[in-house]
Amino acid sequence: MRLLILSLFLLGVSACHVNASTKPTSEDSTAEKLLGDMRKYFNDSNEDSFYHAVNNYKAFYLRRNDMRQYFKGSENEILHDINFNHFYRAMKKANAMQEEMVEKKCTDEYFRATYLIGMIYSLKGNIEMAKSFFEKALNEVNHANPSNLISIYMDLANIEMDKEPEEALKNLEHAIDIMKAADMKYEYSDAIGFKTIVAFTMKDWNMLDESYNLYMQLGKDHPEAFSNTYYNYVMICKLTRDGKYDEALAYTEQLTNATDKHKMQLDIFKVANDTNRAYKALEKLMDVKDSVNNVIMSEELIGTAQDLDYAKMQHRAEMARLTSVVFILTTSLAVIIIILLLYTIRSRRNNLKTLKAKNKELEIARDRAQESDRMKMNFLNNMNHEIRTPLNIISGFAQIVSSPNFDASPEDRKEISRRIQTSSNNITRIIEELLDISSKESVNFLAKDDNVSCNELCRKAIDKHHLSHTHESSIQFKTELKDSFLMQTNEESVLKILGCLFSNAAKFSEDGIINMTCSLNKSKKQVEISVTDRGRHIPESDKEKIFIHFYKVDNYKEGIGLGLPLARRIARQLGGDVTLDDRFKEGARFVVSLPLD
C-alpha cells in the first residue's frame, strides 16, 4: 500500500519536471518518452526491460547535468526491486546511491537515499532501524521545501502506529499541516483516511467518528481529488466501532495485502471480545508473517551467496595478476643473477620458496576466513527463523491467555499448552544441537568403554525419543541379532546418533511411522542400524550436501540443519559412518555403521 503510493509520487514528480516548460522542446519530448518507458515497465517482472529504461533515463539527465532527476531514476530502480521482494538487492543499491551522491556532491538529495533505506527496513519488519533512518532523513532534508517531508512523516506514523500510536498521530498531523498549507486535496484525503486507522488503533472512538465524517465529506466535496487508498480500511474501522462486526469482516476480504487482512480481522475479534476467533486469526497472521520472512530470508541468502561468488572471482583475478607480476619480476631477476653470480641464483631460489610458502599460508588463512564467514551467515539466518518462530508462538499465545476476556474450552487450553510446550522444546533442541556440534568439532576420537547389547541400546534410544516427541511418530523395530549380542562402543554417543536420525525422520515422515532395523555385516565386521521414513525422497544431488552444516533440503521444515552433520561426525569419531541408502526410493533411509570393537 505505501510502496504503491510512493512509486506514483516519484514518477509523478518526474512528469511535472518534464512538463514544466510552456513550449516543449525536442529534449522535453525525449524526457517524456523516457519517463513513459519507466512507467510502462515498472510493474513488469521483466527486469531487463525496466533496467534498460532506467539506464536510458539516467544517462539522459546526466548529460543535462540534472542530478535531481538522475537520482530519481535510481530511486525508481530501487522501488522496482522492493516491489518484487528483492530487498537485499535494493539495500545494496540504496547504499551505492548514497555513496554516489557524496561523490557527485549532491548533499541536498542525500535524504532520499536515507529515506529509502528506512523504507526497506520497515518492509522487512525491522522497525527500530526503519525509525532511525526516517528520523535521520528528517534531519537531512531541506525544510524550506516542506513537500519533501510528507512521505517521511507518513512512513514514521505507519511504523509507530501499533506500539506508539500517540507518536504516530503527531507525525501524521505534521504531514496533514503541510498538505493543508499547500492545498494538496488528494493527499489530504489520503492522510485523513490514515488518521481514522490510527484512531481505531488508539480506540479513540470520538476521533475515529470525526475523521470518518471528514473523510466521507471530502469524497462528496472533491470526488475528482479524493483518494480511495484507505477506503476499505476506513470502513472496517467505522463498522467495527459501530458493532457491525460481520459487515466489517466482509470488507477485510477485499484487502489485497494478506498481512493487513488477518491483522484487521484480529482487531475486529478483539473489539468484539471473540477470543476463540481472535486466536484463529492470530494463528493465520503469524503464518503469513512467517511466509513473508521466509521470502526475505531466501532473497538475502541468495544475495549473500552471489556476493561471495563475486568476491571469490575478484580474489582469483587479483591472485592471477599478482602471480603474473611475481613471475615477471622473478624471471628478470633470475637473468641478472645468472649473469652475475651462481650463488645469487641459489639465494634467490631460496627466497622464492619462502615467498611461495607465505602465499600458501595466506591462502589457507583466506580459506578459513571465508569458511568462517559462510558458517556465520548460515548460522545467523537459520537461527533468526528457527528461534523467532517458536518465540512468536509463545508470545502470541501468552497475550491471548493473559487477556482478561480469555475464555476457551478445555480442548483449546490443552492445545495452547501443547503448542507452547512444543515451541519451548524446539528452542531447547536447537540450543542442545549447537552445544553438541561445538563440543564434537574439537574431538577426533571417542572412547569406546561400554560393552552393551545392541538390541537393548536400540530400544533405549526408541524410549528416549518417545518421551521427548509424544504424539509425533511411532518407531517400529526389527532386529536380526540376539539380545545377548554385545558390542564395544560409546553408549551415550550412539544414543545421540539415533536421536538425531529419529528427529530427522519424524519431521519428514508422512504417516508418522519410522522403521528401524539392526543387522550384522560379517564381511566388514560392523553392526548396521537403519532408520527409515516414508516421507520425501532425497535426490542424488543432495546425497552429501545434507551432511553439511546448516544445509536443509526443505527450508520450510523446522530445524537448523545440524542433526545429520552431528550424527555423521559422532559416528566417524567412533570409527564408523552415517550414510544415505540411495537405493531406497520411497522415502529416506539412513544407515549407521559401527565397528564391533
C-alpha positions in Angstrom: 0.0 0.0 0.0 2.7 2.5 1.0 5.0 1.3 -1.7 2.5 1.9 -4.5 1.8 5.5 -3.3 5.5 6.4 -3.1 6.2 4.9 -6.5 3.5 7.0 -8.1 4.7 10.1 -6.2 8.2 9.7 -7.5 7.2 9.1 -11.1 4.7 11.9 -10.9 7.3 14.4 -9.7 9.4 13.5 -12.7 6.5 14.1 -15.0 5.9 17.5 -13.6 9.6 18.3 -14.2 9.3 17.4 -17.9 6.2 19.4 -18.5 7.4 22.5 -16.7 8.1 24.3 -19.9 5.2 26.0 -21.7 6.8 25.4 -25.1 8.0 21.7 -25.2 11.4 21.2 -27.0 12.7 18.1 -28.6 14.6 17.3 -25.4 11.4 17.6 -23.4 9.8 15.2 -25.7 12.7 12.7 -25.2 12.4 13.1 -21.4 8.6 12.5 -21.6 9.2 9.3 -23.6 11.9 8.1 -21.2 9.6 8.6 -18.2 6.9 6.8 -20.1 9.1 3.8 -20.6 9.9 3.6 -16.9 6.2 3.8 -16.0 5.4 1.1 -18.6 7.8 -1.5 -17.2 7.7 -0.5 -13.5 5.2 -3.3 -12.6 6.6 -5.7 -15.2 8.5 -8.7 -13.9 10.8 -8.4 -17.0 13.7 -6.8 -15.1 15.9 -6.3 -18.2 13.3 -4.0 -19.9 12.8 -1.9 -16.8 16.6 -1.6 -16.1 17.2 -0.6 -19.7 14.6 2.1 -19.5 16.1 3.4 -16.2 19.6 3.4 -17.6 18.4 5.5 -20.6 16.6 7.9 -18.3 19.6 8.4 -16.0 22.0 8.8 -19.0 19.7 11.5 -20.4 19.7 13.6 -17.3 23.4 13.0 -16.6 24.2 14.6 -20.0 22.0 17.6 -18.9 23.7 17.7 -15.5 20.3 17.4 -13.8 21.4 15.4 -10.8 18.0 15.6 -9.1 16.2 13.8 -12.0 19.2 11.5 -12.4 18.8 10.2 -8.9 15.0 9.9 -9.4 15.9 7.1 -11.9 18.0 5.4 -9.2 15.1 5.8 -6.7 12.6 4.1 -9.1 15.1 1.3 -9.8 15.3 0.6 -6.0 11.5 0.8 -5.7 11.1 -1.7 -8.6 13.4 -4.2 -6.7 11.3 -3.7 -3.5 8.1 -4.2 -5.4 9.3 -7.7 -6.4 10.7 -8.5 -2.8 14.4 -8.1 -3.8 15.2 -6.4 -0.5 18.8 -7.4 -0.4 19.4 -6.0 -3.9 17.5 -2.9 -3.1 19.6 -2.2 0.1 22.8 -2.6 -1.8 21.6 -0.1 -4.5 20.4 2.4 -1.8 23.8 2.4 -0.1 25.5 2.8 -3.5 23.2 5.7 -4.3 24.3 7.4 -1.0 28.0 7.0 -2.0 27.4 8.3 -5.5 25.5 11.4 -4.0 28.5 12.1 -1.8 30.9 11.6 -4.8 28.9 13.9 -7.0 28.4 16.4 -4.1 24.5 16.2 -4.2 24.1 16.6 -0.5 20.6 18.2 -0.9 19.3 14.9 -2.3 21.1 12.8 0.3 17.9 12.4 2.4 16.3 10.4 -0.4 18.7 7.5 -0.1 18.4 7.6 3.7 14.6 7.5 3.4 14.7 4.6 1.0 16.9 2.6 3.4 14.4 3.3 6.2 11.6 2.1 4.0 13.4 -1.2 3.2 14.0 -1.8 6.9 10.3 -1.1 7.5 9.1 -3.6 4.9 11.5 -6.2 6.3 9.9 -5.7 9.8 13.0 -4.1 11.4 11.0 -1.2 13.0 13.8 0.2 15.1 16.2 0.5 12.2 13.5 2.0 10.0 12.6 4.6 12.6 16.3 5.5 13.0 16.7 6.1 9.2 13.4 8.0 8.9 14.5 10.4 11.7 17.9 10.8 10.1 16.2 11.7 6.8 14.2 14.4 8.6 17.4 15.9 9.8 19.0 15.8 6.3 16.0 17.2 4.3 15.8 20.8 3.3 12.8 22.1 5.4 12.4 25.0 3.1 10.6 22.6 0.7 8.0 21.0 3.1 6.6 18.7 0.5 9.7 16.6 0.8 8.7 15.9 4.5 5.3 14.4 3.7 6.4 10.9 2.8 8.8 10.7 5.8 6.2 11.8 8.3 3.6 9.4 6.8 6.0 6.4 7.0 7.0 7.3 10.6 3.4 7.3 11.5 2.9 4.0 9.8 5.7 2.1 11.7 4.7 3.8 15.0 1.0 3.1 14.8 0.9 -0.3 16.6 3.3 0.4 19.5 3.4 4.2 19.7 0.1 5.5 18.4 0.4 8.9 20.1 3.8 9.5 18.3 2.2 8.2 15.1 -0.6 10.8 15.4 1.9 13.6 16.0 3.8 12.8 12.8 0.6 12.3 10.9 -0.6 15.8 12.0 2.7 17.3 10.8 2.1 15.8 7.3 -1.6 17.0 7.4 -0.5 20.6 8.2 1.9 20.6 5.2 -0.9 19.2 2.9 -3.4 21.8 4.1 -1.0 24.7 3.6 -0.2 23.5 0.1 -3.9 22.8 -0.7 -3.0 19.2 -1.6 -6.6 17.8 -1.7 -5.8 14.3 -2.9 -3.0 13.7 -0.4 -5.1 15.4 2.4 -8.0 12.9 1.9 -5.4 10.1 2.0 -4.0 11.4 5.3 -7.5 11.7 6.9 -8.2 8.1 5.9 -5.0 7.1 7.6 -5.9 9.1 10.7 -9.1 7.1 11.0 -7.0 3.9 11.2 -4.7 5.5 13.8 -7.8 6.5 15.9 -9.0 2.9 15.6 -5.6 1.6 16.9 -5.8 4.0 19.8 -9.5 3.1 20.5 -10.3 6.8 20.4 -13.9 6.5 19.1 -14.5 10.2 19.1 -11.5 10.9 17.0 -12.5 8.0 14.7 -16.0 9.4 14.2 -14.7 12.9 13.4 -12.0 11.5 11.0 -14.5 9.2 9.3 -17.1 12.0 8.8 -14.4 14.4 7.4 -13.1 11.6 5.1 -16.6 10.9 3.7 -17.3 14.6 3.3 -14.1 15.1 1.4 -15.2 12.4 -1.0 -18.5 14.3 -1.6 -17.0 17.7 -1.9 -14.0 16.8 -4.1 -14.7 13.5 -5.8 -12.1 14.2 -8.5 -9.3 14.7 -5.9 -10.3 12.0 -3.5 -8.0 9.1 -2.5 -9.6 5.7 -2.2 -6.3 4.1 -1.0 -7.6 3.6 2.6 -11.3 3.4 1.9 -11.7 -0.3 2.8 -9.6 0.2 5.9 -11.7 3.2 7.0 -15.0 1.3 6.5 -13.6 -1.7 8.6 -12.7 0.7 11.4 -16.0 2.5 11.4 -18.2 -0.7 11.1 -16.2 -2.3 14.0 -16.6 0.8 16.1 -20.4 0.7 15.5 -20.5 -3.0 16.4 -21.3 -4.2 12.9 -18.7 -6.9 13.0 -19.9 -9.1 10.2 -20.0 -6.2 7.8 -16.5 -5.2 8.9 -15.3 -8.7 8.2 -16.8 -8.6 4.8 -14.6 -5.6 3.9 -11.5 -7.4 5.1 -11.9 -9.9 2.3 -11.4 -7.0 -0.2 -7.9 -6.3 1.2 -5.2 -7.4 -1.2 -2.4 -7.5 1.5 -2.7 -10.8 3.4 -0.9 -9.4 6.5 -3.3 -6.4 6.7 -6.3 -8.7 6.2 -5.6 -11.0 9.1 -4.4 -8.1 11.3 -7.7 -6.3 10.8 -9.7 -9.4 11.4 -7.7 -10.0 14.7 -8.5 -6.4 15.7 -12.2 -6.9 15.0 -12.4 -10.0 17.1 -10.6 -8.3 19.9 -13.1 -5.4 19.9 -15.9 -8.0 19.8 -14.4 -9.9 22.7 -14.5 -13.1 20.5 -11.5 -14.9 22.0 -11.7 -18.1 20.0 -11.9 -16.4 16.6 -9.2 -14.0 17.7 -6.9 -16.9 18.5 -7.5 -18.4 15.0 -6.9 -15.0 13.3 -3.7 -14.7 15.3 -2.5 -18.1 14.0 -3.2 -17.1 10.4 -1.4 -13.8 10.9 1.6 -15.5 12.3 1.7 -18.0 9.4 1.5 -15.1 6.8 4.3 -13.2 8.6 6.5 -16.3 8.7 5.9 -16.9 5.0 6.9 -13.3 4.2 10.0 -13.6 6.5 11.0 -16.8 4.6 10.8 -15.0 1.3 13.0 -12.2 2.7 15.5 -14.6 4.2 15.7 -16.6 0.9 16.4 -13.4 -1.0 19.1 -12.4 1.4 20.7 -15.9 1.4 20.8 -15.8 -2.5 22.2 -12.2 -2.5 24.9 -13.2 0.1 25.9 -16.2 -1.9 26.2 -14.1 -5.1 28.3 -11.6 -3.3 30.6 -14.3 -2.0 30.9 -15.8 -5.5 31.8 -12.3 -6.9 34.4 -11.8 -4.1 35.9 -15.1 -5.0 36.2 -14.2 -8.6 37.8 -10.9 -7.8 40.2 -12.7 -5.5 41.2 -15.2 -8.2 41.7 -12.4 -10.7 43.9 -10.5 -8.2 45.9 -13.6 -7.4 46.4 -14.2 -11.1 47.6 -10.6 -11.6 50.0 -10.9 -8.6 51.3 -14.3 -9.8 52.0 -12.7 -13.2 53.8 -9.8 -11.7 55.8 -12.1 -9.4 56.7 -14.3 -12.4 57.9 -11.4 -14.5 60.0 -10.0 -11.6 61.4 -13.3 -10.7 62.4 -14.1 -14.3 64.1 -10.7 -14.7 66.0 -11.1 -11.5 67.0 -14.6 -12.5 68.5 -13.4 -15.7 70.5 -10.7 -13.9 71.5 -13.1 -11.1 72.7 -15.8 -13.6 74.9 -13.2 -15.4 76.4 -12.1 -12.1 76.9 -15.0 -9.7 75.6 -18.6 -9.3 75.5 -18.2 -5.7 73.0 -15.3 -6.0 70.8 -17.7 -8.1 70.7 -20.1 -5.2 69.9 -17.3 -2.8 67.1 -16.0 -4.9 65.7 -19.5 -5.3 65.5 -19.9 -1.5 63.7 -16.5 -1.3 61.2 -17.7 -3.9 60.5 -20.8 -2.0 59.9 -18.7 1.1 57.5 -16.5 -0.8 55.5 -19.4 -2.1 55.3 -20.8 1.4 54.0 -17.5 2.7 51.5 -17.3 -0.2 50.3 -20.8 0.8 49.8 -19.7 4.4 47.9 -16.7 3.2 45.6 -18.9 1.0 45.0 -21.2 3.9 44.1 -18.2 6.2 41.9 -16.8 3.4 40.0 -20.1 3.0 39.5 -20.3 6.8 38.2 -16.7 6.9 35.8 -17.4 4.0 34.5 -20.6 5.6 34.1 -18.8 8.9 32.0 -16.1 7.2 29.9 -18.7 5.4 29.2 -20.5 8.7 28.4 -17.3 10.4 25.9 -16.2 7.7 24.2 -19.6 7.6 24.1 -19.7 11.4 22.5 -16.2 11.7 19.9 -16.8 9.1 18.8 -20.2 10.4 18.8 -19.0 14.0 16.8 -15.9 13.0 14.0 -18.1 11.7 14.1 -21.2 13.9 14.2 -19.3 17.2 12.0 -16.4 16.3 9.1 -18.7 15.1 8.7 -20.6 18.4 9.2 -17.4 20.4 6.5 -15.7 18.3 4.1 -18.6 19.1 4.9 -18.5 22.8 4.5 -14.7 22.8 1.3 -14.7 20.8 -0.4 -17.4 23.0 0.8 -15.6 26.1 -1.0 -12.4 25.0 -4.2 -14.4 24.4 -4.1 -16.3 27.7 -3.3 -13.1 29.6 -6.3 -11.3 28.2 -9.0 -10.6 30.8 -11.6 -11.7 28.3 -9.9 -15.1 27.6 -12.5 -17.8 27.7 -11.6 -21.0 26.0 -12.7 -24.6 26.1 -10.6 -27.3 27.9 -9.6 -28.6 24.5 -8.4 -25.2 23.3 -6.5 -24.7 26.5 -4.9 -28.1 26.1 -3.9 -27.3 22.5 -2.5 -23.9 23.5 -0.5 -25.6 26.3 0.8 -28.2 23.8 1.8 -25.5 21.3 3.7 -23.5 23.9 5.4 -26.7 25.2 6.4 -27.8 21.6 7.8 -24.4 20.9 9.8 -24.4 24.1 11.1 -27.9 23.3 12.2 -26.7 19.8 14.2 -23.9 21.3 15.8 -26.3 23.8 16.6 -28.8 21.0 18.3 -26.1 18.8 20.5 -25.0 21.7 21.4 -28.6 22.5 22.4 -29.2 18.9 24.6 -26.1 18.8 26.3 -27.2 22.1 26.7 -30.7 20.8 28.3 -29.8 17.4 30.5 -27.3 19.2 31.8 -29.9 21.6 32.2 -32.6 19.0 34.1 -30.4 16.4 37.2 -30.4 18.6 37.4 -34.2 19.1 38.9 -36.7 16.7 38.1 -39.9 18.5 35.7 -41.0 21.2 36.4 -43.5 23.9 34.6 -46.9 23.5 34.4 -48.1 27.1 30.9 -49.5 27.1 30.2 -53.2 26.4 26.4 -53.1 25.6 23.7 -55.2 24.0 23.0 -53.8 20.5 19.2 -54.6 20.7 19.0 -53.1 24.2 20.8 -49.9 23.0 18.3 -49.5 20.2 15.3 -50.0 22.5 16.7 -47.4 24.9 17.0 -44.9 22.0 13.4 -45.5 21.0 12.1 -45.0 24.5 14.1 -41.8 24.8 12.7 -40.5 21.5 9.1 -41.3 22.5 9.5 -39.5 25.9 10.5 -36.2 24.2 8.4 -36.5 21.0 4.9 -37.6 22.1 2.1 -37.7 19.5 4.6 -37.1 16.7 5.8 -40.5 15.5 5.9 -44.2 16.1 9.1 -46.3 15.8 8.8 -50.0 14.6 11.9 -52.0 15.5 13.1 -55.3 13.9 16.5 -57.0 14.6 18.4 -59.9 13.2 20.6 -60.1 16.3 20.0 -61.9 19.6 19.6 -59.8 22.7 22.8 -61.4 24.1 24.8 -60.0 21.2 27.3 -57.4 22.6 29.4 -54.7 21.1 32.2 -52.4 22.4 31.3 -48.8 21.8 30.3 -45.5 23.5 26.7 -45.9 24.6 25.9 -42.1 25.1 27.3 -41.2 21.6 25.3 -44.0 19.8 22.1 -42.8 21.6 22.9 -39.2 20.3 23.3 -40.5 16.7 20.0 -42.4 16.8 18.2 -39.4 18.4 19.3 -37.2 15.6 18.1 -39.7 12.9 14.8 -40.2 14.7 14.2 -36.4 14.9 15.0 -36.1 11.2 12.7 -38.9 10.2 9.9 -37.6 12.4 10.0 -34.2 10.5 9.6 -35.8 7.1 7.5 -39.0 7.8 4.1 -38.5 6.2 2.4 -41.3 8.1 4.2 -40.8 11.4 5.8 -44.3 11.2 9.6 -44.8 11.5 11.1 -48.2 10.7 14.3 -49.3 12.4 16.4 -52.4 11.8 19.5 -53.9 13.3 21.8 -56.4 11.5 25.4 -57.7 11.3 27.7 -57.1 8.3 30.2 -60.0 8.9 32.4 -59.1 6.0 33.0 -55.6 7.3 32.8 -56.6 11.0 30.2 -53.9 11.6 26.8 -53.6 13.1 24.4 -51.7 10.8 21.4 -49.9 12.1 19.0 -48.4 9.6 16.3 -45.7 10.2 13.7 -45.3 7.5 10.8 -42.9 6.9 8.2 -42.8 4.1 8.5 -39.1 3.5 10.4 -37.1 0.9 12.9 -38.9 -1.2 16.3 -37.2 -1.2 17.7 -36.7 -4.7 21.2 -37.8 -5.7 22.4 -34.2 -6.0 21.7 -33.7 -2.2 23.2 -37.0 -1.1 26.2 -35.5 0.5 25.0 -31.9 0.9 22.6 -33.0 3.7 25.7 -33.7 5.9 27.0 -30.1 5.5 26.4 -27.8 8.5 23.2 -25.7 8.2 22.2 -27.3 4.8 18.5 -28.0 4.5 16.7 -29.8 1.7 13.4 -28.1 2.7 13.9 -24.6 4.2 10.3 -24.6 5.4 10.9 -27.6 7.8 11.9 -26.8 11.3 15.5 -27.3 12.4 18.8 -25.5 11.7 20.5 -28.3 9.6 22.8 -29.7 12.3 21.2 -33.1 13.1 22.6 -35.1 10.2 26.1 -33.5 10.3 26.3 -34.1 14.1 25.2 -37.8 13.6 27.9 -38.4 11.0 30.6 -36.6 13.0 30.0 -38.7 16.1 29.8 -42.0 14.0 33.2 -41.2 12.4 34.7 -40.4 15.8 33.6 -44.0 16.8 35.3 -45.4 13.7 32.0 -45.8 11.7 29.9 -43.7 9.5 26.3 -42.5 8.7 25.3 -42.7 5.0 22.1 -42.3 2.9 20.9 -45.5 1.2 20.2 -44.1 -2.3 18.7 -47.4 -3.4 15.6 -46.7 -1.3 13.2 -44.5 -3.3 10.0 -44.5 -1.2 11.3 -42.0 1.4 14.7 -41.8 3.1 16.8 -44.5 4.8 19.9 -43.7 6.8 22.4 -46.4 7.8 24.6 -46.2 10.8 27.7 -48.4 10.5 29.6 -49.1 13.8 32.6 -51.3 14.3 32.2 -54.3 16.6 35.3 -53.3 18.7 
